[in-house]
Amino acid sequence: MMSRGDETARQQIGWKFCLTVEVRFRDVDMFGHVNNAAYLTYIESARVAYYAHLTGLKDPREFDMTVARAEVDFLKPVFYGQTLHVYTRAGRIGNKSWTLEHEMRDSQSGEVVARGSTVIVHFDHVTQASKPLPPEIVELIERHEGRSLRSR
């Protein structure tokens, strides 16, 4: 949960959704900093929380999505005991896929420690095929973000 001051800071930097993540001991590698794979877990947790927040769905099996691409830029090392704010927003929305942008900041300093993005495909797990994004989902995302995101 973020404080009122954190809420103001989030809006000032252009993000409307934030998940707070505590760095766990298991996230740290033999070099004493957060292992690169843990950042993808933070992004995954933020993606699930973002989509649940927008749609009201609580079970990720109902999301009808799969990740097609993920990338992370590591800017500063993160250590056990730190708390991160994982900011998440939608980028481009296509016919069957959409992009989420992520920015991870130290909760105390506000310093950006990593940036990432994921491409999400709307997916039917029974037929194992992509499918068009429903207009109502696109509308929910655009309403939340306060701007049009559809690619032309």
C-alpha positions in Angstrom: 0.0 0.0 0.0 1.3 3.4 -0.9 0.9 6.6 1.2 -0.7 9.8 0.0 2.8 11.3 -0.6 3.7 8.2 -2.7 0.4 8.6 -4.6 1.3 12.2 -5.5 4.8 11.1 -6.6 3.4 8.3 -8.8 1.1 10.8 -10.6 3.9 13.3 -11.1 6.0 10.7 -12.8 3.2 9.7 -15.2 2.1 6.3 -13.8 -1.4 5.3 -12.6 -0.6 1.9 -11.2 2.0 0.8 -8.7 2.8 -2.5 -6.9 5.1 -2.4 -3.9 7.5 -5.3 -3.7 9.7 -6.3 -0.8 13.1 -7.8 -1.9 13.2 -11.3 -0.4 16.4 -13.2 0.6 15.7 -15.7 -2.1 15.9 -13.0 -4.8 19.6 -12.3 -4.0 22.3 -14.1 -5.9 25.9 -15.1 -4.9 27.1 -11.5 -5.7 24.8 -10.0 -3.0 22.4 -8.2 -5.3 19.0 -9.1 -6.8 19.4 -11.7 -9.5 18.3 -10.7 -13.0 15.6 -13.4 -13.1 13.9 -11.9 -10.0 13.1 -8.7 -11.9 10.9 -10.7 -14.3 9.0 -12.1 -11.2 8.5 -8.5 -10.0 7.2 -7.6 -13.5 4.9 -10.6 -13.6 3.4 -9.8 -10.2 2.8 -6.2 -11.3 1.2 -7.4 -14.6 -1.2 -9.7 -12.8 -2.0 -7.0 -10.2 -2.5 -4.4 -12.9 -4.9 -6.6 -15.0 -6.8 -7.7 -11.9 -7.2 -4.1 -10.8 -8.6 -3.1 -14.2 -10.8 -6.1 -14.9 -11.8 -7.2 -11.4 -10.8 -10.8 -12.3 -8.9 -12.5 -9.5 -7.8 -15.8 -11.1 -5.0 -15.4 -13.6 -6.4 -18.4 -15.5 -9.3 -16.2 -16.5 -7.0 -13.5 -18.0 -6.7 -15.2 -21.4 -3.2 -13.9 -22.0 0.3 -15.1 -22.4 3.6 -13.3 -22.5 5.2 -13.2 -25.9 8.2 -11.0 -25.1 9.9 -9.6 -22.0 12.9 -7.3 -21.7 14.6 -5.6 -18.8 17.2 -2.8 -18.6 19.1 -3.1 -15.3 20.2 0.4 -14.2 21.3 0.1 -10.6 21.9 -2.9 -8.3 19.1 -3.8 -5.8 19.8 -5.5 -2.5 18.0 -7.7 0.1 15.8 -5.6 2.4 15.0 -2.9 -0.2 11.5 -2.1 -1.1 10.6 -1.4 -4.7 7.7 0.4 -6.4 6.9 -1.4 -9.7 5.1 1.1 -11.8 3.1 -0.3 -14.7 1.2 1.2 -17.6 -0.1 0.1 -20.9 1.7 1.1 -24.0 0.5 0.2 -27.5 -2.6 -1.9 -28.0 -3.0 -4.0 -31.2 -5.6 -6.4 -32.5 -4.4 -9.4 -30.5 -1.6 -8.1 -28.3 -0.7 -5.1 -26.1 2.4 -3.8 -24.5 3.0 -3.1 -20.8 5.8 -0.8 -19.6 7.3 -1.1 -16.2 9.6 1.1 -14.1 11.1 -0.1 -10.8 12.1 2.6 -8.3 13.6 2.4 -4.8 10.7 3.2 -2.4 12.9 5.4 -0.3 15.0 7.4 -2.8 12.6 7.2 -5.8 15.7 6.3 -7.9 14.9 4.2 -11.0 16.7 0.9 -10.7 15.3 -0.9 -13.7 12.9 -0.5 -16.7 11.1 -3.3 -18.5 8.5 -4.0 -21.1 6.3 -7.0 -22.0 4.2 -7.9 -25.0 1.1 -9.7 -23.9 -0.9 -11.8 -26.4 -4.6 -12.4 -25.9 -4.7 -16.2 -26.0 -7.0 -19.1 -25.9 -5.3 -21.8 -23.8 -7.7 -24.5 -25.0 -7.1 -24.0 -28.7 -3.5 -22.7 -28.2 -4.1 -19.8 -30.5 -4.1 -16.0 -30.2 -7.4 -14.2 -30.4 -8.6 -10.6 -30.8 -8.6 -8.4 -27.7 -12.2 -7.8 -26.7 -13.3 -4.2 -27.2 -14.4 -3.9 -23.6 -10.9 -4.8 -22.3 -9.4 -2.2 -24.7 -11.8 0.3 -23.3 -11.0 -0.6 -19.7 -7.3 -0.1 -20.3 -7.7 3.1 -22.2 -10.0 4.6 -19.6 -7.6 3.7 -16.9 -4.6 5.2 -18.7 -6.6 8.2 -19.8 -5.5 8.0 -23.5 -6.0 6.2 -26.7 -3.5 3.3 -27.1 -4.7 1.5 -30.2 -2.2 1.1 -33.0 -3.5 2.2 -36.3 
